[in-house]
Amino acid sequence: MKKCRIVLSLMVPFPITGAYVDANRSIKLFVFGDSYVDTGNRNFTARSWKRPYGITFPGIPAGHFSDGHVFTDYMASRMGIKSPTPYRFRKLIPIKHGINFAYGGTGVFDTLVAAPNMTKQIDLFEQLLEEKIYTRDDLKSSIALVSVSGNDYRIYLARGGSLLGLPAYIVSVVNRLGLDLQRIHDLGVPKLAVMGMQPLGCLPEFTMEYSYEICNSTVNLVALFHNLLLTTMVEKLKPESKFVVLDMYDAFTSAMKKFESETETSKLLRPCCTGITSEYRCGDVKNWEKKYNVCRVPKLAFFWDSFHPTQAGWDAIVSELGSSIVSLFQTEL
């Protein structure tokens, strides 16, 4: 019964507003990356499948690392389609709108999460092509969405990587990402939207030490260097291909300023859902007792937990990204 409820919740469509393309076209979205775009691939032990995740939409945990929708849902909405089916549910839910291969907690390289990294996610995509689940004609009207939001760098530091060696590691991450992007394109996907890195130092994980008052400028430098390398790398990829870098850094920054002003929110950098003490996180339960607190009105919070925006936060961010998303649809697929 629980599995049935979960699958049904995944099938609830995201309201399509402001779609940029004809919803009757056979356009498809293929998604690769991490928790910013994962819509249900992690197994049921992940916190994305635990309360209070999903409290805003669909009302129960549905594998999204948020209280509701994540970036994938908004991207699909702008394309005039339903959010693509998570890979793990491909045999239970129709896949005509594409497939989501993203797994929360992963990176371009292996992390501490036992789930497919970017390369392995693309392997799964290639396997489906070899099985003729999708044909080359199917891919002619498709877009890939790729998210790398910082897990590689968190794990690098967690494993004792030095700050002196971090710039070289960032170069290796972006170079690997470039190979992954080119491979997706070579498999037949004509257009790719790759998410630039958000201001990492503004995530509650890094603002906590400042009582959620200011961003960590040092950590933000990691994101800025990553984005500089990413933009340069994309410009060198095949000119006949369509690669768009989504400026998540500026989108987050602008969205946070507007959100704070419009909602009159204090402590913008404070997460809505937190552990009751530093040893616990959002969604933790011990001896059947909740070890977390949730803010009274999630729609007035920008961040849901230590790393992820709320649905309201994503809505504000997507509003700031309008023109760059539109650029994906300026020429015929």
N, C-alpha and C positions, 0 to 999 in steps of 0.2 A: 504493500500500500504506500509506504514512504517513497519508494522508487517511482511509483506512478505519479505521485504528487509532484515530485521533483521534475520529471519529464514534462508534465503538463505546465509547470511554471516556466519552463524554458521555451515553451511554444507560445506563450502570451506575447503578442506582437507589441513592439515599441511604436507609439503613435508617430506616424510619418508626417512631419511638418517641414515645410520649406525644402522639399526634395528638389535636387538640381537636375535630375534626369527623369525620363519617362518610366514610370513604374511598370509598364507593360513589357519593357525590354528584358531580355534574358541576361541582364548584367549580374555578375557574381563578385563576391568579396571573399578573398582568402587572407586569413589573419595569422601572423607569426609574432611571437614575443613573450611577454610576461604578464604580470597581474593587471597592468593598466588596460589590457585588451582581452584577457582571459574571461570567458563567459561560462565556464563550467567544466574545464578539462581536468582540474586537480581532483584527486580521489576524495571520498566523503569524510576523510579525517582532517582535511584542510579547514582552516578557520573560515574560508569563504562559504563553507557548507554548514556553518554553525550560527546560531543566533548570537548577536542581533543582526548579522549580515542579511541584507535583503529586507530589512524592516520597513523601508519606504516603498520598495517595489521588488518583487511582487507580493511582499508581505511575509514571505518565508525565505530562508536561505536558498539561493539558487546558483551558487558557484561564482558569484560576482564579488570581487574584493571592494565592496562599497555597500552603502545602505540601499542602493538601487542600481541604476544603469551605470555602465562604464563607457569608455571612449568608443569601443566597437559599436555599441548600440546607436550612438549618435552618428557615426560614420555611415552605417547601414541606412539609417533614417534619411540622411542627405542623399543617398543613392536611390531612395524610393523602394527599398527592399526590407525584408525582415532581417534581423541579426543572423549571421551565418551560424549553422549548426556546430556546436562543439564536436571535435573529432571523436571523443569517446562515446557520443550519442549518435554517430552517423548512421547506425543501423536501426535507430528508433525514431528519428525525426527526419523529414525530407531535407535533402541537401541541394535543392535547386538554386538556392541563393548563395551557395558557397560553403566553405568549412573554416572553422576557427581552430588552428593548431596551437594556439598560445597556451602556455602553462605558467601560472603565477609562481614567482620566485626564481625563474630561470634567467639565463643570460646568453650571450653568444658563446661563452665557454661554460663548462660545468660549474654549478654552484653547490651549495649544501642541500639543495632540494633534489630529491630523487625523481626527476622528471626530465623529458627531452629538452636539450638546449636548442638553440636556433638551428644549427646544422641538422640535428636529428628531426626537428619539426619539418624541415624541408625534405628530408628523406621520406617522411610519411606522406607528404604531398606528392613526391615523385612516384611513390609506390602506387598511389591511387591513379595516377596518370598511366602507369604501366598496366594497371588492371582495367583500363578503359572506363573508369568511373566518370572521368571527364575527358573530352576529346580536345584536340587543338582548336576546333571550331567553338567549343564551349569557352575556351580561354580568351578568344578574340575580344569578347566583351567582359573582361574581368579586370579587377584592381586588387593589388596586394597592399595590406596595411601591416607595417612592421614597427614594433615597439621595443626599444632598449632603454629602460628607465633607470638603470644604475645598479642592478644587482651584481654585475661583475665587479664593480668598484667596492661595494660593501663587502663582498666576500674576499677580495684582494686584501683589504685592510684587516678583516677579521682573521685571516690566515697569517697575519704578521707581516704583510708586505710593507715596505718602507715608503715614506713620503718621497724620498729621493728617486725611488724607482717607479713612482706612480705615473709620471708623464710618459715614460716608455711603455708602460702597461696600457695607458689610454690609447696610444698609437696602435698597439697590437689589437685592442678591442675594435677600434674603428676599421682597421684593415680587414679583420675577420668579417665584420659587418658588411664591408664593401663586397667581399667575395660572395656572401650570402645573398645580397641584393642582386648581384649580377646573375647568380645561379637561378633565382626565382624568375628573373626576366628571360633567361635562356630556356627555361622550361615552358615558356609560352605566355607568361603574364605580361601584357604590354605596358601597364602603368603601375607604378609603385609609389605609395606614400609612406615615407619613413619618418617617424616621430623624432624630432630633436629632443635633447634631454631637458627636462624641467629644471628649475632652480633647486637643486638637491638640498642646498642649505636652508631652504624655507620649509622643508618637510618637518612635521612635529618631532620626528626622531632626532633632528639636529637643532631644533629651536627649544627643546625642553630644558637644556642647560642654561638658557637665557630666560627662563620662566615664560616661554612662548611669546616673548616680546619682540625679538628681532631675528633675522635670518643669520645663518653662519656663513659669512662672506668667504671664508677659506674653502669650505665645501662647495660653494657656488662656483669657484674657480675651476673645479673639476668639470662641472657641467659646461662651462663656457669653452674650455679647451676642447672637450669632446665635440661640441657643436661646431667649432671652427674647423676641426679636422674633418668632421662629417660633411660639412658644406663643400669643402675643397675636394674631398674624395668623390662626392656625387657629381660634381662638375666634370670630372675626368672620365666618368663612365660613358658608355656608348651614346653618341649624340642623337641617334635615331630613337632611343628609348625615352620614356616619359617618367622621370624620377622627380618627385616633389618632396622637399624637406619641410615638414610642418614645424614651425617655430614655437615649440612648446614653452621655451624659456620666456619669451616675451608674452605669450598668451597667458601663462600662469601669472606673471607679474602684473599685467594689465587687469586680468580678471580679479585678482585678489584686491587690487586697489578699488575697483568699481564695486565689488561685492561688499567690501568693508564700508564703503560710503552709502550704498543703497540699503543695506540691511542694518546699518548702525551697529554692526557687530564689534564687540570688544574681544580681545584675545583671538584675533583672526587665525593665528598660527597654532591655536590649541585644538587638538582633535576632539570630535564629538564623543567618540567611544574610547575609553582608556581603562587600563587595569586599576584595581583599587589601590595597589601599591606598585612599586617599580618592578617587582618580580612577576607581575601578571600583565597580560595584554588583552586587547579587545577580544571577546569571545571565550576567554578562559573560564573553565568551570572546574571546581575541585570538591570532591565529596558531594556532588549534586548541588553545590552552592555556587552561584554566580560570583566571579571575581573581577567584574568589570562594571563600569557605570556608563550610561548613555545620556547625552545631553537631552534636554526637554524638547527642543525643536530642531531636528536634524537639518531642515531646509534653511536654517539660519546659520549653519556651520559650513565652512569651506572644506575643511578636512574631516574625513570620517575616522581614520585611525592614524597611526604613526607615519604612514606612507601614502595613503590613498585619499583622493578627494571624495566628498559626498556626491550624490547625484546632483545636488544644487551646484556644487563646485564644478563638476564636469560641464554642466549646462552653461555656466559662465565662461569657462575656458573655450568651449566650442564656439560660443558667440564671438570670441576674439579671433578665432581661426577662420572665420567665414571666407575671406578672399583666397586663402591658400588652399582650402578644400575645393572651392569653386574652380580653381585652376586645373584641377584634375579632369574636369568635365568640359573644358573650353574647346576641345577638339573631339571629333567623333572617335569612339572606341573601335 
